[in-house]
Amino acid sequence: MIRFRFLVMLALMVFGLNACYYDNVEYLYPDGGDCDTTNISYSTDVWPIINSSCTGCHSGAAPSGNVSLENYNQIKISAENGGLLGTIRHENGWSPMPKGGSKLPECDILKIEAWQNSGYPNN
């Protein structure tokens, strides 16, 4: 009887420890968790994401894919035609960006989407 209890306790411990494996924010909250998408500003939220993740390839005299994202007007055009969100979400029909890299953090994507849904304010 003692061995049976020991085996049951051991099994519960093994299952309990395995349950902790997915205690990671990305697994628990794939939609961004505590990502604040209220009062999104182009200058403080959107531009820093684009500048750090996109302008390395999408700027200058010969931007990659002939898509320049150096300023508000260029970014707005890409957002209006669906390309900005399509590429960073890795949707079918769009070339996934960043090219050869990991998808942007979900919170960054949600911020860009919130900016787009609010009518692309230049603030």
A tleap script that builds the chain and sets N, CA, C and O, in Angstrom:
source leaprc.protein.ff14SB
mol = sequence {
  NMET ILE ARG PHE ARG PHE LEU VAL MET LEU
  ALA LEU MET VAL PHE GLY LEU ASN ALA CYS
  TYR TYR ASP ASN VAL GLU TYR LEU TYR PRO
  ASP GLY GLY ASP CYS ASP THR THR ASN ILE
  SER TYR SER THR ASP VAL TRP PRO ILE ILE
  ASN SER SER CYS THR GLY CYS HIE SER GLY
  ALA ALA PRO SER GLY ASN VAL SER LEU GLU
  ASN TYR ASN GLN ILE LYS ILE SER ALA GLU
  ASN GLY GLY LEU LEU GLY THR ILE ARG HIE
  GLU ASN GLY TRP SER PRO MET PRO LYS GLY
  GLY SER LYS LEU PRO GLU CYS ASP ILE LEU
  LYS ILE GLU ALA TRP GLN ASN SER GLY TYR
  PRO ASN CASN
}
set mol.1.N position { 0.815 -1.197 0.000 }
set mol.1.CA position { 0.000 0.000 0.000 }
set mol.1.C position { 0.859 1.262 0.000 }
set mol.1.O position { 0.516 2.257 -0.639 }
set mol.2.N position { 1.964 1.211 0.714 }
set mol.2.CA position { 2.850 2.373 0.771 }
set mol.2.C position { 3.467 2.625 -0.597 }
set mol.2.O position { 3.613 3.777 -1.005 }
set mol.3.N position { 3.834 1.549 -1.319 }
set mol.3.CA position { 4.398 1.716 -2.665 }
set mol.3.C position { 3.381 2.343 -3.613 }
set mol.3.O position { 3.729 3.199 -4.427 }
set mol.4.N position { 2.140 1.924 -3.508 }
set mol.4.CA position { 1.093 2.492 -4.353 }
set mol.4.C position { 0.959 3.992 -4.118 }
set mol.4.O position { 0.899 4.771 -5.069 }
set mol.5.N position { 0.913 4.396 -2.845 }
set mol.5.CA position { 0.817 5.826 -2.523 }
set mol.5.C position { 2.042 6.567 -3.031 }
set mol.5.O position { 1.930 7.669 -3.568 }
set mol.6.N position { 3.208 5.963 -2.863 }
set mol.6.CA position { 4.439 6.577 -3.339 }
set mol.6.C position { 4.382 6.779 -4.854 }
set mol.6.O position { 4.756 7.842 -5.351 }
set mol.7.N position { 3.920 5.775 -5.583 }
set mol.7.CA position { 3.831 5.887 -7.045 }
set mol.7.C position { 2.802 6.937 -7.464 }
set mol.7.O position { 3.026 7.681 -8.418 }
set mol.8.N position { 1.689 6.996 -6.759 }
set mol.8.CA position { 0.678 8.005 -7.064 }
set mol.8.C position { 1.245 9.404 -6.821 }
set mol.8.O position { 1.064 10.301 -7.644 }
set mol.9.N position { 1.925 9.587 -5.697 }
set mol.9.CA position { 2.523 10.893 -5.380 }
set mol.9.C position { 3.584 11.260 -6.412 }
set mol.9.O position { 3.657 12.409 -6.848 }
set mol.10.N position { 4.401 10.294 -6.800 }
set mol.10.CA position { 5.433 10.531 -7.797 }
set mol.10.C position { 4.807 10.927 -9.136 }
set mol.10.O position { 5.275 11.860 -9.789 }
set mol.11.N position { 3.756 10.222 -9.543 }
set mol.11.CA position { 3.068 10.546 -10.798 }
set mol.11.C position { 2.480 11.947 -10.751 }
set mol.11.O position { 2.588 12.693 -11.724 }
set mol.12.N position { 1.860 12.316 -9.640 }
set mol.12.CA position { 1.297 13.666 -9.500 }
set mol.12.C position { 2.385 14.732 -9.569 }
set mol.12.O position { 2.181 15.791 -10.162 }
set mol.13.N position { 3.528 14.459 -8.972 }
set mol.13.CA position { 4.628 15.424 -9.023 }
set mol.13.C position { 5.140 15.586 -10.445 }
set mol.13.O position { 5.405 16.706 -10.882 }
set mol.14.N position { 5.282 14.488 -11.169 }
set mol.14.CA position { 5.762 14.551 -12.553 }
set mol.14.C position { 4.779 15.345 -13.409 }
set mol.14.O position { 5.189 16.224 -14.167 }
set mol.15.N position { 3.498 15.047 -13.298 }
set mol.15.CA position { 2.494 15.778 -14.072 }
set mol.15.C position { 2.438 17.242 -13.642 }
set mol.15.O position { 2.269 18.128 -14.480 }
set mol.16.N position { 2.577 17.496 -12.368 }
set mol.16.CA position { 2.551 18.867 -11.867 }
set mol.16.C position { 3.710 19.690 -12.391 }
set mol.16.O position { 3.529 20.853 -12.751 }
set mol.17.N position { 4.897 19.107 -12.440 }
set mol.17.CA position { 6.054 19.822 -12.955 }
set mol.17.C position { 5.932 20.071 -14.451 }
set mol.17.O position { 6.331 21.129 -14.935 }
set mol.18.N position { 5.391 19.122 -15.181 }
set mol.18.CA position { 5.196 19.321 -16.615 }
set mol.18.C position { 4.199 20.434 -16.894 }
set mol.18.O position { 4.319 21.125 -17.906 }
set mol.19.N position { 3.235 20.619 -16.035 }
set mol.19.CA position { 2.237 21.668 -16.228 }
set mol.19.C position { 2.865 23.038 -16.178 }
set mol.19.O position { 2.329 23.977 -16.768 }
set mol.20.N position { 3.979 23.185 -15.496 }
set mol.20.CA position { 4.651 24.480 -15.382 }
set mol.20.C position { 5.447 24.837 -16.634 }
set mol.20.O position { 5.882 25.979 -16.779 }
set mol.21.N position { 5.642 23.897 -17.523 }
set mol.21.CA position { 6.455 24.120 -18.710 }
set mol.21.C position { 5.966 25.288 -19.556 }
set mol.21.O position { 6.789 26.014 -20.113 }
set mol.22.N position { 4.685 25.490 -19.670 }
set mol.22.CA position { 4.137 26.524 -20.530 }
set mol.22.C position { 3.833 27.817 -19.789 }
set mol.22.O position { 3.039 28.623 -20.275 }
set mol.23.N position { 4.430 28.037 -18.646 }
set mol.23.CA position { 4.239 29.283 -17.916 }
set mol.23.C position { 5.108 30.370 -18.534 }
set mol.23.O position { 5.980 30.930 -17.870 }
set mol.24.N position { 4.874 30.657 -19.775 }
set mol.24.CA position { 5.600 31.646 -20.544 }
set mol.24.C position { 4.566 32.597 -21.115 }
set mol.24.O position { 3.525 32.161 -21.606 }
set mol.25.N position { 4.842 33.896 -21.057 }
set mol.25.CA position { 3.857 34.897 -21.477 }
set mol.25.C position { 3.383 34.653 -22.907 }
set mol.25.O position { 2.190 34.770 -23.187 }
set mol.26.N position { 4.302 34.314 -23.818 }
set mol.26.CA position { 3.898 34.110 -25.209 }
set mol.26.C position { 2.930 32.938 -25.355 }
set mol.26.O position { 2.036 32.976 -26.199 }
set mol.27.N position { 3.104 31.887 -24.530 }
set mol.27.CA position { 2.203 30.738 -24.596 }
set mol.27.C position { 0.872 31.036 -23.915 }
set mol.27.O position { -0.189 30.664 -24.417 }
set mol.28.N position { 0.936 31.706 -22.774 }
set mol.28.CA position { -0.276 31.956 -22.013 }
set mol.28.C position { -1.132 33.059 -22.618 }
set mol.28.O position { -2.359 32.998 -22.548 }
set mol.29.N position { -0.497 34.071 -23.213 }
set mol.29.CA position { -1.216 35.224 -23.753 }
set mol.29.C position { -0.749 35.506 -25.179 }
set mol.29.O position { -0.080 36.512 -25.412 }
set mol.30.N position { -1.084 34.645 -26.136 }
set mol.30.CA position { -0.603 34.829 -27.505 }
set mol.30.C position { -1.101 36.110 -28.159 }
set mol.30.O position { -0.545 36.534 -29.172 }
set mol.31.N position { -2.132 36.736 -27.605 }
set mol.31.CA position { -2.657 37.967 -28.194 }
set mol.31.C position { -1.960 39.213 -27.649 }
set mol.31.O position { -2.406 40.327 -27.922 }
set mol.32.N position { -0.886 39.054 -26.891 }
set mol.32.CA position { -0.148 40.202 -26.408 }
set mol.32.C position { -0.288 40.421 -24.921 }
set mol.32.O position { 0.398 41.277 -24.362 }
set mol.33.N position { -1.162 39.669 -24.258 }
set mol.33.CA position { -1.274 39.772 -22.799 }
set mol.33.C position { -1.591 41.163 -22.319 }
set mol.33.O position { -2.689 41.670 -22.549 }
set mol.34.N position { -0.648 41.781 -21.660 }
set mol.34.CA position { -0.868 43.098 -21.077 }
set mol.34.C position { -0.445 44.229 -22.011 }
set mol.34.O position { -0.073 45.306 -21.545 }
set mol.35.N position { -0.496 44.006 -23.282 }
set mol.35.CA position { -0.112 45.005 -24.269 }
set mol.35.C position { -1.130 46.149 -24.282 }
set mol.35.O position { -2.314 45.923 -24.529 }
set mol.36.N position { -0.678 47.357 -24.021 }
set mol.36.CA position { -1.555 48.523 -24.000 }
set mol.36.C position { -1.652 49.129 -25.399 }
set mol.36.O position { -0.683 49.690 -25.911 }
set mol.37.N position { -2.816 49.011 -26.004 }
set mol.37.CA position { -3.022 49.564 -27.345 }
set mol.37.C position { -3.965 50.763 -27.321 }
set mol.37.O position { -4.548 51.116 -28.346 }
set mol.38.N position { -4.113 51.382 -26.165 }
set mol.38.CA position { -4.928 52.586 -26.079 }
set mol.38.C position { -4.029 53.794 -26.298 }
set mol.38.O position { -2.862 53.788 -25.909 }
set mol.39.N position { -4.567 54.804 -26.910 }
set mol.39.CA position { -3.841 56.056 -27.158 }
set mol.39.C position { -2.526 55.838 -27.896 }
set mol.39.O position { -1.495 56.398 -27.525 }
set mol.40.N position { -2.572 55.022 -28.939 }
set mol.40.CA position { -1.367 54.747 -29.720 }
set mol.40.C position { -0.998 55.988 -30.522 }
set mol.40.O position { -1.851 56.620 -31.145 }
set mol.41.N position { 0.261 56.317 -30.493 }
set mol.41.CA position { 0.785 57.486 -31.193 }
set mol.41.C position { 1.765 57.032 -32.270 }
set mol.41.O position { 2.557 56.117 -32.048 }
set mol.42.N position { 1.711 57.662 -33.419 }
set mol.42.CA position { 2.654 57.337 -34.490 }
set mol.42.C position { 4.086 57.596 -34.017 }
set mol.42.O position { 4.966 56.752 -34.189 }
set mol.43.N position { 4.309 58.757 -33.427 }
set mol.43.CA position { 5.683 59.141 -33.081 }
set mol.43.C position { 6.256 58.365 -31.899 }
set mol.43.O position { 7.462 58.119 -31.865 }
set mol.44.N position { 5.440 57.978 -30.940 }
set mol.44.CA position { 5.988 57.279 -29.771 }
set mol.44.C position { 5.806 55.767 -29.813 }
set mol.44.O position { 6.498 55.051 -29.090 }
set mol.45.N position { 4.895 55.263 -30.639 }
set mol.45.CA position { 4.652 53.824 -30.697 }
set mol.45.C position { 5.000 53.205 -32.049 }
set mol.45.O position { 5.792 52.265 -32.114 }
set mol.46.N position { 4.417 53.724 -33.120 }
set mol.46.CA position { 4.567 53.104 -34.441 }
set mol.46.C position { 5.958 53.357 -35.032 }
set mol.46.O position { 6.639 52.414 -35.435 }
set mol.47.N position { 6.375 54.608 -35.084 }
set mol.47.CA position { 7.663 54.923 -35.711 }
set mol.47.C position { 8.831 54.178 -35.054 }
set mol.47.O position { 9.676 53.655 -35.780 }
set mol.48.N position { 8.925 54.100 -33.730 }
set mol.48.CA position { 10.048 53.349 -33.143 }
set mol.48.C position { 10.075 51.874 -33.562 }
set mol.48.O position { 11.151 51.303 -33.741 }
set mol.49.N position { 8.905 51.258 -33.718 }
set mol.49.CA position { 8.848 49.861 -34.160 }
set mol.49.C position { 9.341 49.756 -35.597 }
set mol.49.O position { 10.185 48.916 -35.907 }
set mol.50.N position { 8.816 50.607 -36.473 }
set mol.50.CA position { 9.209 50.598 -37.894 }
set mol.50.C position { 10.689 50.922 -38.030 }
set mol.50.O position { 11.408 50.258 -38.775 }
set mol.51.N position { 11.139 51.935 -37.318 }
set mol.51.CA position { 12.528 52.368 -37.423 }
set mol.51.C position { 13.498 51.270 -36.982 }
set mol.51.O position { 14.526 51.058 -37.624 }
set mol.52.N position { 13.181 50.579 -35.902 }
set mol.52.CA position { 14.105 49.548 -35.408 }
set mol.52.C position { 13.996 48.229 -36.167 }
set mol.52.O position { 14.955 47.458 -36.208 }
set mol.53.N position { 12.837 47.964 -36.767 }
set mol.53.CA position { 12.625 46.652 -37.394 }
set mol.53.C position { 12.605 46.662 -38.917 }
set mol.53.O position { 12.786 45.615 -39.538 }
set mol.54.N position { 12.388 47.823 -39.530 }
set mol.54.CA position { 12.134 47.846 -40.977 }
set mol.54.C position { 13.087 48.725 -41.788 }
set mol.54.O position { 13.472 48.359 -42.898 }
set mol.55.N position { 13.463 49.867 -41.248 }
set mol.55.CA position { 14.205 50.833 -42.061 }
set mol.55.C position { 15.617 50.390 -42.413 }
set mol.55.O position { 16.238 50.973 -43.302 }
set mol.56.N position { 16.134 49.380 -41.743 }
set mol.56.CA position { 17.449 48.870 -42.116 }
set mol.56.C position { 17.471 48.388 -43.562 }
set mol.56.O position { 18.488 48.519 -44.242 }
set mol.57.N position { 16.367 47.837 -44.032 }
set mol.57.CA position { 16.264 47.350 -45.413 }
set mol.57.C position { 15.371 48.242 -46.276 }
set mol.57.O position { 15.574 48.338 -47.487 }
set mol.58.N position { 14.388 48.892 -45.660 }
set mol.58.CA position { 13.392 49.660 -46.416 }
set mol.58.C position { 13.624 51.163 -46.305 }
set mol.58.O position { 12.753 51.920 -45.877 }
set mol.59.N position { 14.839 51.573 -46.709 }
set mol.59.CA position { 15.179 53.000 -46.740 }
set mol.59.C position { 16.323 53.195 -47.723 }
set mol.59.O position { 16.870 52.234 -48.262 }
set mol.60.N position { 16.668 54.438 -47.943 }
set mol.60.CA position { 17.783 54.748 -48.823 }
set mol.60.C position { 17.384 54.812 -50.279 }
set mol.60.O position { 16.203 54.797 -50.625 }
set mol.61.N position { 18.407 54.885 -51.133 }
set mol.61.CA position { 18.192 55.053 -52.568 }
set mol.61.C position { 17.596 53.811 -53.229 }
set mol.61.O position { 16.876 53.928 -54.221 }
set mol.62.N position { 17.884 52.638 -52.699 }
set mol.62.CA position { 17.381 51.397 -53.291 }
set mol.62.C position { 16.790 50.519 -52.195 }
set mol.62.O position { 17.394 49.517 -51.812 }
set mol.63.N position { 15.604 50.888 -51.681 }
set mol.63.CA position { 15.010 50.101 -50.594 }
set mol.63.C position { 14.603 48.706 -51.070 }
set mol.63.O position { 14.203 48.521 -52.219 }
set mol.64.N position { 14.709 47.753 -50.188 }
set mol.64.CA position { 14.353 46.373 -50.504 }
set mol.64.C position { 12.905 46.283 -50.981 }
set mol.64.O position { 12.004 46.875 -50.386 }
set mol.65.N position { 12.698 45.539 -52.058 }
set mol.65.CA position { 11.366 45.363 -52.618 }
set mol.65.C position { 10.766 46.653 -53.144 }
set mol.65.O position { 9.566 46.726 -53.408 }
set mol.66.N position { 11.595 47.665 -53.295 }
set mol.66.CA position { 11.149 48.991 -53.735 }
set mol.66.C position { 10.084 49.563 -52.788 }
set mol.66.O position { 9.212 50.325 -53.205 }
set mol.67.N position { 10.174 49.178 -51.501 }
set mol.67.CA position { 9.255 49.675 -50.473 }
set mol.67.C position { 10.073 50.472 -49.471 }
set mol.67.O position { 10.894 49.920 -48.738 }
set mol.68.N position { 9.839 51.771 -49.451 }
set mol.68.CA position { 10.533 52.633 -48.505 }
set mol.68.C position { 9.605 52.958 -47.345 }
set mol.68.O position { 8.434 53.283 -47.537 }
set mol.69.N position { 10.154 52.865 -46.129 }
set mol.69.CA position { 9.379 53.141 -44.919 }
set mol.69.C position { 10.127 54.167 -44.060 }
set mol.69.O position { 10.280 54.001 -42.850 }
set mol.70.N position { 10.586 55.226 -44.724 }
set mol.70.CA position { 11.400 56.224 -44.043 }
set mol.70.C position { 10.605 57.333 -43.375 }
set mol.70.O position { 11.134 58.034 -42.512 }
set mol.71.N position { 9.350 57.504 -43.756 }
set mol.71.CA position { 8.593 58.613 -43.179 }
set mol.71.C position { 7.107 58.255 -43.062 }
set mol.71.O position { 6.655 57.221 -43.553 }
set mol.72.N position { 6.390 59.120 -42.416 }
set mol.72.CA position { 4.969 58.889 -42.159 }
set mol.72.C position { 4.186 58.577 -43.435 }
set mol.72.O position { 3.436 57.601 -43.467 }
set mol.73.N position { 4.346 59.381 -44.480 }
set mol.73.CA position { 3.559 59.188 -45.703 }
set mol.73.C position { 3.812 57.825 -46.338 }
set mol.73.O position { 2.873 57.180 -46.804 }
set mol.74.N position { 5.059 57.382 -46.363 }
set mol.74.CA position { 5.384 56.082 -46.943 }
set mol.74.C position { 4.804 54.942 -46.098 }
set mol.74.O position { 4.297 53.958 -46.637 }
set mol.75.N position { 4.881 55.083 -44.800 }
set mol.75.CA position { 4.345 54.055 -43.901 }
set mol.75.C position { 2.824 54.004 -44.011 }
set mol.75.O position { 2.234 52.924 -44.006 }
set mol.76.N position { 2.197 55.164 -44.109 }
set mol.76.CA position { 0.740 55.216 -44.237 }
set mol.76.C position { 0.290 54.532 -45.527 }
set mol.76.O position { -0.689 53.786 -45.522 }
set mol.77.N position { 0.989 54.778 -46.619 }
set mol.77.CA position { 0.645 54.142 -47.895 }
set mol.77.C position { 0.738 52.617 -47.760 }
set mol.77.O position { -0.146 51.897 -48.224 }
set mol.78.N position { 1.795 52.134 -47.134 }
set mol.78.CA position { 1.959 50.694 -46.947 }
set mol.78.C position { 0.865 50.128 -46.038 }
set mol.78.O position { 0.401 49.008 -46.247 }
set mol.79.N position { 0.460 50.896 -45.041 }
set mol.79.CA position { -0.619 50.453 -44.147 }
set mol.79.C position { -1.958 50.445 -44.885 }
set mol.79.O position { -2.745 49.511 -44.734 }
set mol.80.N position { -2.213 51.470 -45.672 }
set mol.80.CA position { -3.499 51.576 -46.385 }
set mol.80.C position { -3.693 50.459 -47.402 }
set mol.80.O position { -4.813 49.987 -47.598 }
set mol.81.N position { -2.613 50.036 -48.049 }
set mol.81.CA position { -2.782 48.975 -49.054 }
set mol.81.C position { -2.742 47.570 -48.448 }
set mol.81.O position { -2.813 46.577 -49.172 }
set mol.82.N position { -2.628 47.489 -47.115 }
set mol.82.CA position { -2.644 46.203 -46.430 }
set mol.82.C position { -1.294 45.533 -46.306 }
set mol.82.O position { -1.151 44.530 -45.607 }
set mol.83.N position { -0.302 46.088 -46.983 }
set mol.83.CA position { 1.021 45.472 -46.992 }
set mol.83.C position { 1.719 45.473 -45.650 }
set mol.83.O position { 2.383 44.499 -45.296 }
set mol.84.N position { 1.581 46.547 -44.902 }
set mol.84.CA position { 2.291 46.639 -43.629 }
set mol.84.C position { 1.862 45.528 -42.673 }
set mol.84.O position { 2.704 44.773 -42.185 }
set mol.85.N position { 0.575 45.424 -42.405 }
set mol.85.CA position { 0.108 44.368 -41.501 }
set mol.85.C position { 0.228 42.988 -42.129 }
set mol.85.O position { 0.548 42.023 -41.435 }
set mol.86.N position { -0.021 42.875 -43.419 }
set mol.86.CA position { 0.081 41.575 -44.086 }
set mol.86.C position { 1.469 40.967 -43.974 }
set mol.86.O position { 1.616 39.766 -43.745 }
set mol.87.N position { 2.490 41.810 -44.137 }
set mol.87.CA position { 3.861 41.292 -44.078 }
set mol.87.C position { 4.314 41.009 -42.652 }
set mol.87.O position { 4.974 40.000 -42.406 }
set mol.88.N position { 3.970 41.883 -41.710 }
set mol.88.CA position { 4.454 41.647 -40.343 }
set mol.88.C position { 3.655 40.568 -39.623 }
set mol.88.O position { 4.133 39.990 -38.647 }
set mol.89.N position { 2.439 40.292 -40.096 }
set mol.89.CA position { 1.655 39.178 -39.533 }
set mol.89.C position { 2.001 37.847 -40.197 }
set mol.89.O position { 1.563 36.787 -39.748 }
set mol.90.N position { 2.792 37.911 -41.269 }
set mol.90.CA position { 3.174 36.731 -42.058 }
set mol.90.C position { 1.940 36.080 -42.677 }
set mol.90.O position { 1.809 34.856 -42.668 }
set mol.91.N position { 1.032 36.906 -43.218 }
set mol.91.CA position { -0.185 36.403 -43.847 }
set mol.91.C position { 0.109 35.869 -45.240 }
set mol.91.O position { 1.053 36.300 -45.903 }
set mol.92.N position { -0.721 34.919 -45.671 }
set mol.92.CA position { -0.606 34.385 -47.027 }
set mol.92.C position { -0.760 35.507 -48.032 }
set mol.92.O position { -1.578 36.410 -47.856 }
set mol.93.N position { 0.034 35.439 -49.084 }
set mol.93.CA position { -0.033 36.443 -50.133 }
set mol.93.C position { 0.925 37.609 -49.920 }
set mol.93.O position { 1.057 38.465 -50.796 }
set mol.94.N position { 1.588 37.655 -48.784 }
set mol.94.CA position { 2.543 38.726 -48.482 }
set mol.94.C position { 3.889 38.091 -48.138 }
set mol.94.O position { 3.949 37.003 -47.566 }
set mol.95.N position { 4.950 38.782 -48.491 }
set mol.95.CA position { 6.285 38.310 -48.146 }
set mol.95.C position { 6.521 38.575 -46.659 }
set mol.95.O position { 6.499 39.730 -46.233 }
set mol.96.N position { 6.747 37.528 -45.862 }
set mol.96.CA position { 6.897 37.720 -44.418 }
set mol.96.C position { 8.092 38.605 -44.062 }
set mol.96.O position { 9.197 38.418 -44.570 }
set mol.97.N position { 7.847 39.550 -43.199 }
set mol.97.CA position { 8.881 40.471 -42.743 }
set mol.97.C position { 8.985 40.419 -41.231 }
set mol.97.O position { 8.000 40.153 -40.542 }
set mol.98.N position { 10.159 40.668 -40.725 }
set mol.98.CA position { 11.410 40.937 -41.426 }
set mol.98.C position { 11.909 39.696 -42.176 }
set mol.98.O position { 11.785 38.565 -41.707 }
set mol.99.N position { 12.471 39.952 -43.348 }
set mol.99.CA position { 12.934 38.893 -44.236 }
set mol.99.C position { 13.957 38.021 -43.526 }
set mol.99.O position { 14.976 38.512 -43.040 }
set mol.100.N position { 13.679 36.736 -43.471 }
set mol.100.CA position { 14.599 35.790 -42.860 }
set mol.100.C position { 14.675 35.888 -41.345 }
set mol.100.O position { 15.498 35.219 -40.720 }
set mol.101.N position { 13.823 36.720 -40.749 }
set mol.101.CA position { 13.855 36.895 -39.302 }
set mol.101.C position { 12.586 36.409 -38.643 }
set mol.101.O position { 11.650 35.952 -39.299 }
set mol.102.N position { 12.581 36.520 -37.338 }
set mol.102.CA position { 11.404 36.135 -36.577 }
set mol.102.C position { 10.315 37.179 -36.720 }
set mol.102.O position { 10.583 38.352 -36.981 }
set mol.103.N position { 9.104 36.740 -36.547 }
set mol.103.CA position { 7.952 37.631 -36.548 }
set mol.103.C position { 8.121 38.657 -35.429 }
set mol.103.O position { 8.673 38.347 -34.373 }
set mol.104.N position { 7.650 39.865 -35.665 }
set mol.104.CA position { 7.714 40.898 -34.633 }
set mol.104.C position { 6.924 40.451 -33.402 }
set mol.104.O position { 6.014 39.630 -33.515 }
set mol.105.N position { 7.266 40.984 -32.237 }
set mol.105.CA position { 6.472 40.659 -31.048 }
set mol.105.C position { 5.005 41.016 -31.263 }
set mol.105.O position { 4.691 42.028 -31.890 }
set mol.106.N position { 4.117 40.185 -30.744 }
set mol.106.CA position { 2.682 40.372 -30.944 }
set mol.106.C position { 2.225 41.753 -30.489 }
set mol.106.O position { 1.358 42.353 -31.123 }
set mol.107.N position { 2.788 42.259 -29.413 }
set mol.107.CA position { 2.397 43.577 -28.921 }
set mol.107.C position { 2.715 44.655 -29.951 }
set mol.107.O position { 1.917 45.573 -30.142 }
set mol.108.N position { 3.861 44.563 -30.615 }
set mol.108.CA position { 4.215 45.539 -31.651 }
set mol.108.C position { 3.212 45.491 -32.795 }
set mol.108.O position { 2.795 46.532 -33.303 }
set mol.109.N position { 2.827 44.296 -33.199 }
set mol.109.CA position { 1.846 44.132 -34.275 }
set mol.109.C position { 0.505 44.722 -33.850 }
set mol.109.O position { -0.152 45.403 -34.638 }
set mol.110.N position { 0.096 44.466 -32.612 }
set mol.110.CA position { -1.174 45.007 -32.111 }
set mol.110.C position { -1.157 46.530 -32.055 }
set mol.110.O position { -2.182 47.165 -32.306 }
set mol.111.N position { -0.031 47.115 -31.735 }
set mol.111.CA position { 0.078 48.583 -31.707 }
set mol.111.C position { -0.063 49.164 -33.111 }
set mol.111.O position { -0.761 50.159 -33.306 }
set mol.112.N position { 0.593 48.548 -34.079 }
set mol.112.CA position { 0.474 49.025 -35.459 }
set mol.112.C position { -0.956 48.851 -35.958 }
set mol.112.O position { -1.478 49.721 -36.656 }
set mol.113.N position { -1.586 47.745 -35.609 }
set mol.113.CA position { -2.980 47.514 -35.990 }
set mol.113.C position { -3.903 48.560 -35.346 }
set mol.113.O position { -4.812 49.070 -36.002 }
set mol.114.N position { -3.676 48.875 -34.084 }
set mol.114.CA position { -4.491 49.886 -33.401 }
set mol.114.C position { -4.314 51.250 -34.054 }
set mol.114.O position { -5.282 51.995 -34.207 }
set mol.115.N position { -3.103 51.579 -34.436 }
set mol.115.CA position { -2.829 52.849 -35.134 }
set mol.115.C position { -3.576 52.868 -36.462 }
set mol.115.O position { -4.194 53.872 -36.817 }
set mol.116.N position { -3.520 51.770 -37.188 }
set mol.116.CA position { -4.220 51.677 -38.470 }
set mol.116.C position { -5.724 51.801 -38.263 }
set mol.116.O position { -6.391 52.534 -38.994 }
set mol.117.N position { -6.266 51.091 -37.274 }
set mol.117.CA position { -7.709 51.120 -37.025 }
set mol.117.C position { -8.206 52.488 -36.559 }
set mol.117.O position { -9.389 52.801 -36.692 }
set mol.118.N position { -7.305 53.296 -36.017 }
set mol.118.CA position { -7.703 54.637 -35.582 }
set mol.118.C position { -7.565 55.670 -36.698 }
set mol.118.O position { -7.743 56.864 -36.459 }
set mol.119.N position { -7.251 55.223 -37.909 }
set mol.119.CA position { -7.217 56.117 -39.057 }
set mol.119.C position { -5.868 56.696 -39.367 }
set mol.119.O position { -5.799 57.755 -39.991 }
set mol.120.N position { -4.782 56.056 -38.961 }
set mol.120.CA position { -3.416 56.471 -39.250 }
set mol.120.C position { -3.073 57.873 -38.771 }
set mol.120.O position { -2.516 58.651 -39.546 }
set mol.121.N position { -3.382 58.232 -37.525 }
set mol.121.CA position { -3.081 59.601 -37.098 }
set mol.121.C position { -1.577 59.895 -37.126 }
set mol.121.O position { -0.761 59.043 -36.773 }
set mol.122.N position { -1.235 61.074 -37.537 }
set mol.122.CA position { 0.156 61.516 -37.566 }
set mol.122.C position { 0.422 62.314 -36.291 }
set mol.122.O position { 0.566 63.536 -36.328 }
set mol.123.N position { 0.482 61.622 -35.193 }
set mol.123.CA position { 0.640 62.284 -33.896 }
set mol.123.C position { 1.893 61.820 -33.176 }
set mol.123.O position { 2.176 62.279 -32.070 }
savepdb mol mol.pdb
quit
